[in-house]
């Protein structure tokens, strides 16, 4: 099924992520962090440990 989308709205939809980044800079940072994940076992993801440190979160393990 397809829907008619006015060209102006389609342009907005195609560029909405750009607009989101412009008006909410923290989203661009968060988007760049996609893919960070826990490391199995006794090791820990240093990036996640850095999140804990910067946010003053109590965590010591990812």
ABEGO torsion letter per residue (X at the ends): XBBBBBAAAAAAAAAAAAAAAAABAAAAAAAAABGBBBBBEABBBAAAAAAAAAAGBABABX
